[in-house]
Amino acid sequence: MSNINKVAAAAMIPALILGSSHVAGQNDAAGNALTIYSTAQPGAISPEASRNGGRGQAIPGYAVVRHQRDLALNRGRNSVRFTDVAAYIDPTTVMFESLTDPAGTSVVEQNFQFDLVNQEKLLQKYIDQTVKVDQVRGQSVETFSGTLLSTSGGTVLKRDDGSVQLLPTNTGVMLPSLPGGLITRPTLVWDISAQRAGSHHTRVSYQTTGITWWTDYNLTYSEGSNANACKLDIGAWVSIINQSGASYPEAKLKLIAGDVQRARPAGRVTAAPAAVKMMAREEKDNGFAEKTFFEYHLYMLGRPTTLPDNSTKQIELFPAARSVPCEKTLVYYGLMPGYYGYRASPITDRNYGVQSNRKVDVYLGFRNAADHNMGMPLPSGRIRVSKMDNADKTLEFIGEDTIDHTPKNEKVLIKLGSAFDVVGERRQVDFRIDTSRKSMGEDIEIKLRNQKKEPVTVIVKENLYRWVNWQITSKSHDFDKQDARTVHFPVKIAAGGEVTLRYSVQYTW
């Protein structure tokens, strides 16, 4: 331990004594409780955020922290110091209350002290004062004293003979004591007025940033009875990052799910809180239990858990659901990426939107219903899908996606990637415009080729984006209208085969 650290460890921290002074103990782990809120978008937390060295302000979330402690208070005024608080505490949210005598106990004044001791601050307190310095010379250490002139870029010392000596930053400096006004940990200080003397069971609560949670889903895919049918084993885990600057041993843990409004400082742009609805489950094996709470959902872990500072913890959200029926869907969207919504006037440029995309995307869908071995509200999160390689019985990763909050009995659709052996082409065959009749027509041709050894069905998605009034006047395949500008053409393609889809659309205004 360096000389500076020895001095800091041994020195007394001065306190404002108003009547009597107390320091709230920080080893009473049984009194810790956290309610964590997340503002993280699904899949937005990178692995680097889990090990970023404590830059907690970058963590998209916050928590309400509660500590319960027994304090001995005198009748009248008391000064109480509370040291086990998070580094990213919002001091405006702090509340102190006596559960023993709430009516007769009040906080007259509250201070949050955060001028933490460090080497630079210690040395600055001794500018123009005499200090002792240890300097290594060969195999020995020379000790001398002088007046400290500066600590910027090194130590500048004025010796007793008037000479000035420049010393490196790693020079050992011995200080006579810890200067006043510096503390070793963030500290809350209360001036408390108590009408009742004796032991008080107290509760301290505050909000802190630097802590968040999210959900990860792990799915195992297996083939079904045909090319599109499949089954899934679904497991889910809650991940919690704590970089708040404090540890919470043996804490009661709650997670709040919902869009909880928070006021934001002017000019600060922050992502909207992620509304999370977690899976309802009975408290089994001391896992999470869910209940409605105001217009939100609250989930309480049935056992205490420890959240060390600068750590990531994972807890099972619900037991794995087995053999969930699913369907694999191939979707061809021939338009290149871009916005194809309606404009303020008809789009009469014949070359708009004619560039072709060749990729056929692969989706997995399943219904979140009780008769499909599911049927619970699913929180937003990231879904990772793997498939068993029967050659060596290992799970291989085949894709991932994010899902929004999904109530029970709704369908979950996730994109895994693009098919290797199924491709498409989209082209404009003809374009007609008659401004006198305020109409235009377009003929579209789509070719799909299947190089697989089994037949497939591809959903061809088309946006009719040129104007709001449209009518498909001819078609080679039937279609389903999805909304005011989207149609789906289900197309079956034989193994090694090719299918051509054509349709004509007429726009009027």
MARLUM-996939 format. One line per field, with one value per residue (C-alpha): residue number from 1; y, z, x. Coordinates in nm, 3 decimals, padded with zeros to 5 digits. Example, Ala and Ser with C-alpha at 12.3 -4.5 7.8 and 13.67 -1.06 7.14 Angstrom:
2
resi: c(1,2)
y: c(-00.450,-00.106)
z: c(00.780,00.714)
x: c(01.230,01.367)
//
This chain:
509
resi: c(1,2,3,4,5,6,7,8,9,10,11,12,13,14,15,16,17,18,19,20,21,22,23,24,25,26,27,28,29,30,31,32,33,34,35,36,37,38,39,40,41,42,43,44,45,46,47,48,49,50,51,52,53,54,55,56,57,58,59,60,61,62,63,64,65,66,67,68,69,70,71,72,73,74,75,76,77,78,79,80,81,82,83,84,85,86,87,88,89,90,91,92,93,94,95,96,97,98,99,100,101,102,103,104,105,106,107,108,109,110,111,112,113,114,115,116,117,118,119,120,121,122,123,124,125,126,127,128,129,130,131,132,133,134,135,136,137,138,139,140,141,142,143,144,145,146,147,148,149,150,151,152,153,154,155,156,157,158,159,160,161,162,163,164,165,166,167,168,169,170,171,172,173,174,175,176,177,178,179,180,181,182,183,184,185,186,187,188,189,190,191,192,193,194,195,196,197,198,199,200,201,202,203,204,205,206,207,208,209,210,211,212,213,214,215,216,217,218,219,220,221,222,223,224,225,226,227,228,229,230,231,232,233,234,235,236,237,238,239,240,241,242,243,244,245,246,247,248,249,250,251,252,253,254,255,256,257,258,259,260,261,262,263,264,265,266,267,268,269,270,271,272,273,274,275,276,277,278,279,280,281,282,283,284,285,286,287,288,289,290,291,292,293,294,295,296,297,298,299,300,301,302,303,304,305,306,307,308,309,310,311,312,313,314,315,316,317,318,319,320,321,322,323,324,325,326,327,328,329,330,331,332,333,334,335,336,337,338,339,340,341,342,343,344,345,346,347,348,349,350,351,352,353,354,355,356,357,358,359,360,361,362,363,364,365,366,367,368,369,370,371,372,373,374,375,376,377,378,379,380,381,382,383,384,385,386,387,388,389,390,391,392,393,394,395,396,397,398,399,400,401,402,403,404,405,406,407,408,409,410,411,412,413,414,415,416,417,418,419,420,421,422,423,424,425,426,427,428,429,430,431,432,433,434,435,436,437,438,439,440,441,442,443,444,445,446,447,448,449,450,451,452,453,454,455,456,457,458,459,460,461,462,463,464,465,466,467,468,469,470,471,472,473,474,475,476,477,478,479,480,481,482,483,484,485,486,487,488,489,490,491,492,493,494,495,496,497,498,499,500,501,502,503,504,505,506,507,508,509)
y: c(00.000,00.345,00.613,00.813,00.515,00.452,00.808,00.794,00.466,00.582,00.937,01.033,01.182,01.497,01.508,01.783,01.710,01.862,01.669,01.326,01.150,00.805,00.610,00.371,00.029,-00.118,-00.486,-00.540,-00.721,-00.847,-00.494,-00.448,-00.437,-00.327,-00.257,-00.238,-00.061,-00.103,00.151,-00.087,-00.166,-00.539,-00.653,-00.309,-00.411,-00.509,-00.757,-00.467,-00.293,-00.589,-00.528,-00.158,-00.090,00.075,00.345,00.307,00.625,00.455,00.173,00.225,00.169,00.267,00.123,00.220,00.105,00.051,-00.011,-00.096,-00.035,-00.015,00.317,00.439,00.797,01.043,01.265,01.592,01.654,01.377,01.373,01.048,00.947,00.681,00.552,00.250,00.441,00.401,00.624,00.719,00.806,01.082,01.273,01.449,01.116,01.022,00.947,00.870,00.740,00.588,00.285,00.283,00.641,00.795,01.076,01.186,01.155,01.401,01.508,01.873,01.885,01.646,01.660,01.438,01.445,01.313,01.485,01.151,01.127,01.056,01.125,01.446,01.598,01.502,01.667,01.979,02.026,02.054,02.310,02.562,02.330,02.114,01.747,01.457,01.272,00.925,00.891,00.571,00.615,00.290,00.030,00.283,00.526,00.891,01.084,01.463,01.743,02.065,02.294,02.148,02.396,02.198,01.853,01.911,01.661,01.561,01.687,02.025,02.071,02.372,02.256,02.427,02.570,02.751,02.510,02.367,01.993,01.823,01.475,01.208,01.133,00.798,00.962,00.861,01.161,01.138,01.363,01.437,01.376,01.349,01.702,01.802,01.795,01.471,01.138,00.784,00.690,00.881,00.970,01.089,01.307,01.381,01.624,01.425,01.543,01.257,01.281,00.926,00.811,00.456,00.210,00.305,00.069,00.299,00.280,00.474,00.477,00.649,00.612,00.531,00.486,00.242,-00.065,-00.238,-00.569,-00.741,-01.082,-01.334,-01.627,-01.946,-02.158,-02.503,-02.581,-02.926,-03.033,-03.130,-03.354,-03.141,-02.869,-02.589,-02.757,-02.751,-02.759,-02.538,-02.575,-02.227,-02.107,-01.753,-01.576,-01.236,-01.059,-00.781,-00.540,-00.356,-00.073,00.164,00.195,-00.016,-00.383,-00.528,-00.846,-01.078,-00.828,-00.867,-00.825,-00.688,-00.606,-00.354,-00.405,-00.127,00.221,00.421,00.791,00.989,01.360,01.429,01.730,01.984,01.919,01.561,01.295,00.957,00.640,00.577,00.318,-00.032,-00.164,-00.510,-00.770,-01.075,-01.422,-01.499,-01.796,-01.934,-01.891,-02.224,-02.315,-01.961,-01.817,-01.511,-01.453,-01.207,-00.980,-00.672,-00.346,-00.025,-00.030,-00.229,-00.575,-00.648,-00.956,-01.058,-01.313,-01.564,-01.570,-01.311,-01.259,-01.076,-00.815,-00.718,-00.389,-00.418,-00.752,-00.921,-01.175,-01.412,-01.568,-01.811,-01.635,-01.946,-02.321,-02.421,-02.483,-02.804,-02.903,-02.571,-02.606,-02.362,-02.289,-02.197,-01.939,-01.818,-01.458,-01.285,-00.904,-00.804,-00.431,-00.302,-00.165,00.175,00.353,00.268,00.442,00.675,01.022,01.349,01.285,00.984,00.851,00.866,00.803,00.469,00.392,00.435,00.108,-00.117,-00.230,-00.596,-00.777,-01.146,-01.262,-01.486,-01.440,-01.716,-01.662,-01.877,-01.825,-01.973,-01.890,-01.789,-01.996,-02.245,-02.524,-02.470,-02.516,-02.138,-01.885,-01.625,-01.259,-01.247,-00.954,-00.784,-00.927,-01.101,-01.450,-01.682,-01.998,-02.312,-02.647,-02.987,-03.127,-03.499,-03.587,-03.496,-03.402,-03.036,-02.729,-02.489,-02.126,-02.054,-01.697,-01.440,-01.157,-00.934,-00.941,-00.674,-00.736,-01.012,-01.084,-01.436,-01.586,-01.364,-01.484,-01.441,-01.398,-01.388,-01.349,-01.588,-01.491,-01.560,-01.891,-02.021,-02.236,-02.025,-01.700,-01.446,-01.179,-00.890,-00.670,-00.418,-00.555,-00.256,00.089,00.307,00.653,00.856,01.198,01.301,01.018,01.049,00.686,00.471,00.099,-00.127,-00.491,-00.677,-01.012,-01.214,-01.531,-01.772,-02.063,-02.348,-02.544,-02.756,-03.127,-03.071,-02.840,-02.509,-02.242,-01.880,-01.581,-01.303,-00.968,-00.671,-00.306,-00.111,00.218,00.450,00.582,00.511,00.404,00.081,-00.231,-00.552,-00.606,-00.938,-01.197,-01.539,-01.638,-01.559,-01.304,-01.201,-00.832,-00.755,-00.381,-00.071,-00.108,-00.467,-00.798,-01.150,-01.410,-01.767,-01.949,-02.321,-02.424,-02.783,-02.925,-02.789,-02.588,-02.231,-02.035,-01.705,-01.476,-01.189,-00.927,-00.594,-00.305,00.009,00.335,00.621,00.966)
z: c(00.000,-00.092,00.168,00.033,00.067,00.422,00.518,00.355,00.525,00.869,00.871,01.024,00.790,00.954,01.010,01.080,01.434,01.488,01.791,01.764,01.472,01.330,01.034,00.873,00.842,00.495,00.586,00.664,00.335,00.438,00.402,00.031,-00.237,-00.602,-00.855,-01.200,-01.505,-01.857,-02.138,-02.358,-02.703,-02.788,-02.892,-02.834,-02.553,-02.702,-02.531,-02.481,-02.258,-02.020,-01.963,-02.026,-01.703,-01.513,-01.752,-01.599,-01.744,-02.087,-01.959,-02.079,-01.761,-01.399,-01.066,-00.743,-00.462,-00.106,00.205,00.545,00.847,01.225,01.359,01.719,01.731,02.015,02.092,01.907,01.624,01.480,01.205,01.007,00.736,00.484,00.275,00.076,-00.212,-00.586,-00.768,-01.024,-00.764,-00.845,-00.515,-00.586,-00.551,-00.207,00.065,00.432,00.659,01.001,00.996,01.376,01.429,01.090,01.236,01.489,01.268,00.990,00.775,00.835,00.579,00.335,00.166,-00.096,-00.073,-00.371,-00.354,-00.340,-00.232,-00.497,-00.537,-00.736,-00.493,-00.192,-00.331,-00.437,-00.078,00.025,-00.231,-00.055,00.244,00.363,00.265,00.280,-00.034,-00.085,-00.393,-00.503,-00.571,-00.679,-00.409,-00.143,-00.075,00.004,00.215,00.212,00.267,00.095,-00.002,-00.260,-00.549,-00.817,-00.903,-01.274,-01.484,-01.185,-00.844,-00.812,-00.475,-00.328,-00.102,00.219,00.045,-00.211,-00.500,-00.701,-00.763,-01.032,-00.940,-01.147,-01.086,-00.920,-00.641,-00.294,-00.105,00.267,00.394,00.763,00.753,00.531,00.449,00.539,00.277,00.110,00.152,00.039,-00.083,-00.204,00.114,00.206,00.516,00.694,00.970,01.135,01.401,01.617,01.890,02.007,02.131,02.076,01.788,01.471,01.179,00.881,00.504,00.249,-00.117,-00.427,-00.803,-00.978,-01.339,-01.458,-01.423,-01.667,-01.765,-02.080,-02.202,-02.422,-02.584,-02.690,-02.944,-03.071,-03.415,-03.546,-03.874,-03.890,-04.107,-04.421,-04.564,-04.378,-04.049,-03.756,-03.377,-03.126,-02.775,-02.620,-02.315,-02.178,-01.949,-01.783,-01.808,-01.562,-01.597,-01.282,-01.336,-01.088,-00.868,-00.584,-00.503,-00.370,-00.169,-00.099,-00.238,-00.304,-00.680,-00.872,-01.242,-01.367,-01.715,-01.896,-02.046,-01.733,-01.817,-01.693,-01.733,-01.943,-01.915,-02.194,-02.498,-02.401,-02.651,-02.493,-02.633,-02.515,-02.239,-02.368,-02.263,-02.132,-02.045,-01.896,-01.883,-01.609,-01.399,-01.057,-00.807,-00.862,-00.761,-00.620,-00.971,-01.095,-00.999,-01.200,-01.101,-01.243,-01.081,-01.176,-01.559,-01.562,-01.468,-01.171,-01.146,-00.819,-00.778,-00.510,-00.353,-00.265,-00.521,-00.520,-00.787,-00.765,-00.916,-01.272,-01.331,-01.559,-01.404,-01.583,-01.420,-01.584,-01.670,-01.718,-01.762,-02.123,-02.337,-02.539,-02.885,-02.973,-03.324,-03.573,-03.944,-04.171,-04.432,-04.737,-04.835,-05.154,-05.150,-05.491,-05.426,-05.317,-04.960,-04.932,-04.843,-05.069,-04.886,-05.050,-05.158,-05.177,-05.547,-05.783,-05.866,-06.246,-06.286,-06.467,-06.335,-05.969,-05.777,-06.069,-05.924,-05.825,-05.508,-05.554,-05.190,-05.057,-04.679,-04.425,-04.134,-03.843,-03.695,-03.393,-03.200,-02.838,-02.726,-02.449,-02.695,-02.846,-02.508,-02.465,-02.387,-02.167,-02.231,-02.389,-02.317,-02.597,-02.646,-02.872,-03.006,-03.104,-03.299,-03.327,-03.498,-03.409,-03.644,-03.620,-03.754,-03.424,-03.207,-03.171,-03.188,-03.468,-03.480,-03.773,-03.709,-03.465,-03.452,-03.203,-03.103,-02.963,-02.661,-02.757,-02.563,-02.530,-02.826,-03.071,-03.340,-03.316,-03.647,-03.657,-03.951,-03.965,-04.288,-04.662,-04.843,-05.032,-05.293,-05.366,-05.560,-05.727,-05.995,-06.031,-06.337,-06.488,-06.816,-06.922,-06.799,-06.931,-06.833,-06.952,-06.787,-06.956,-06.783,-06.471,-06.478,-06.521,-06.552,-06.472,-06.556,-06.317,-06.377,-06.097,-06.155,-05.871,-05.896,-05.647,-05.662,-05.357,-05.373,-05.229,-05.324,-05.144,-05.107,-05.134,-05.027,-05.281,-05.111,-05.332,-05.241,-05.467,-05.388,-05.683,-05.558,-05.308,-05.566,-05.734,-05.884,-05.997,-06.340,-06.426,-06.244,-06.296,-05.926,-05.655,-05.391,-05.036,-04.960,-04.638,-04.609,-04.820,-05.016,-04.965,-05.129,-05.085,-05.364,-05.230,-05.499,-05.496,-05.670,-05.751,-05.665,-05.920,-06.079,-06.183,-06.163,-06.331,-06.160,-06.357,-06.264,-06.396,-06.175,-06.270,-06.070,-06.092,-05.935)
x: c(00.000,00.138,00.199,-00.094,-00.328,-00.205,-00.285,-00.629,-00.712,-00.605,-00.743,-01.076,-01.337,-01.472,-01.848,-02.100,-02.222,-02.565,-02.679,-02.527,-02.360,-02.420,-02.287,-02.534,-02.373,-02.326,-02.299,-02.666,-02.730,-03.073,-03.208,-03.124,-03.391,-03.392,-03.665,-03.506,-03.648,-03.513,-03.489,-03.290,-03.421,-03.426,-03.081,-02.929,-02.693,-02.357,-02.123,-01.878,-02.134,-02.111,-01.742,-01.688,-01.505,-01.783,-01.907,-02.251,-02.399,-02.404,-02.625,-02.986,-03.181,-03.228,-03.335,-03.504,-03.274,-03.398,-03.190,-03.341,-03.120,-03.157,-03.026,-02.990,-03.122,-03.121,-03.417,-03.368,-03.122,-02.903,-02.643,-02.655,-02.410,-02.508,-02.217,-02.337,-02.499,-02.454,-02.206,-02.475,-02.739,-02.988,-02.972,-03.303,-03.486,-03.350,-03.605,-03.533,-03.807,-03.833,-04.059,-04.059,-04.184,-04.269,-04.480,-04.216,-03.909,-03.828,-03.534,-03.445,-03.166,-03.003,-02.663,-02.503,-02.124,-01.931,-01.591,-01.409,-01.049,-00.785,-00.415,-00.454,-00.706,-00.496,-00.185,-00.373,-00.487,-00.117,-00.004,00.227,00.262,00.551,00.547,00.792,00.901,01.051,01.273,01.446,01.818,01.977,01.921,01.822,01.538,01.612,01.362,01.355,01.106,01.007,00.723,00.484,00.451,00.265,00.129,00.057,00.252,00.464,00.563,00.738,00.908,01.088,01.372,01.478,01.785,01.564,01.628,01.337,01.325,01.115,01.001,00.817,00.449,00.530,00.724,00.606,00.467,00.392,00.111,00.057,-00.322,-00.627,-00.745,-01.097,-01.372,-01.263,-01.443,-01.367,-01.717,-02.025,-02.210,-02.557,-02.571,-02.899,-02.986,-03.266,-03.505,-03.637,-03.900,-03.835,-03.495,-03.372,-03.347,-03.532,-03.591,-03.534,-03.564,-03.359,-03.463,-03.327,-03.297,-02.972,-02.869,-02.604,-02.825,-03.063,-03.220,-03.341,-03.458,-03.275,-03.454,-03.276,-03.466,-03.377,-03.522,-03.616,-03.776,-04.141,-04.352,-04.315,-04.092,-04.266,-04.363,-04.121,-04.095,-03.914,-03.782,-03.794,-03.601,-03.570,-03.326,-03.321,-02.985,-02.899,-02.605,-02.498,-02.252,-02.415,-02.107,-02.246,-02.295,-02.621,-02.559,-02.854,-03.102,-03.473,-03.513,-03.810,-03.841,-04.097,-04.242,-04.422,-04.390,-04.309,-04.291,-03.991,-03.923,-03.613,-03.382,-03.436,-03.221,-03.142,-03.242,-03.300,-03.451,-03.806,-03.837,-03.893,-04.231,-04.172,-04.431,-04.273,-04.403,-04.654,-04.556,-04.616,-04.336,-04.168,-03.813,-03.788,-03.808,-03.993,-04.357,-04.565,-04.852,-05.022,-04.917,-05.101,-05.091,-04.767,-04.643,-04.421,-04.199,-04.042,-03.767,-03.861,-03.515,-03.249,-02.975,-02.643,-02.565,-02.196,-02.085,-01.947,-02.114,-02.366,-02.603,-02.842,-03.149,-03.391,-03.715,-03.930,-03.879,-03.816,-04.125,-04.090,-04.214,-04.379,-04.531,-04.384,-04.389,-04.100,-04.197,-04.004,-04.080,-03.969,-03.983,-03.852,-03.819,-03.482,-03.467,-03.628,-03.951,-04.242,-04.523,-04.770,-04.656,-04.851,-04.918,-04.911,-04.563,-04.553,-04.178,-04.167,-03.818,-03.909,-03.885,-03.787,-03.449,-03.468,-03.369,-03.278,-03.287,-03.564,-03.587,-03.651,-03.895,-04.004,-04.347,-04.521,-04.835,-04.798,-05.095,-05.163,-05.247,-04.899,-04.728,-04.691,-04.966,-04.790,-04.702,-04.355,-04.122,-03.936,-03.590,-03.345,-03.415,-03.130,-03.212,-02.997,-03.040,-02.898,-02.633,-02.705,-02.359,-02.191,-02.493,-02.396,-02.617,-02.529,-02.644,-02.881,-02.999,-03.131,-03.382,-03.560,-03.925,-04.151,-04.371,-04.610,-04.932,-05.062,-05.249,-05.058,-04.818,-04.442,-04.256,-03.877,-03.640,-03.344,-03.170,-03.192,-03.237,-02.934,-03.111,-03.421,-03.383,-03.610,-03.613,-03.855,-03.890,-04.126,-04.264,-04.474,-04.568,-04.854,-04.972,-05.272,-05.268,-05.593,-05.775,-05.560,-05.453,-05.145,-05.085,-04.791,-04.716,-04.484,-04.314,-04.153,-03.950,-03.876,-03.631,-03.602,-03.275,-03.363,-03.444,-03.791,-04.079,-04.122,-04.388,-04.276,-04.485,-04.432,-04.483,-04.570,-04.623,-04.859,-04.694,-04.760,-05.093,-05.371,-05.631,-05.526,-05.680,-05.514,-05.670,-05.505,-05.294,-05.139,-05.175,-05.426,-05.331,-05.430,-05.468,-05.279,-05.345,-05.411,-05.085,-04.963,-05.059,-04.921,-04.903,-04.848,-04.645,-04.563,-04.240,-04.146,-03.805,-03.554,-03.835,-03.910,-04.236,-04.324,-04.575,-04.729,-04.985,-05.113,-05.219,-05.413,-05.379,-05.633,-05.651)
//
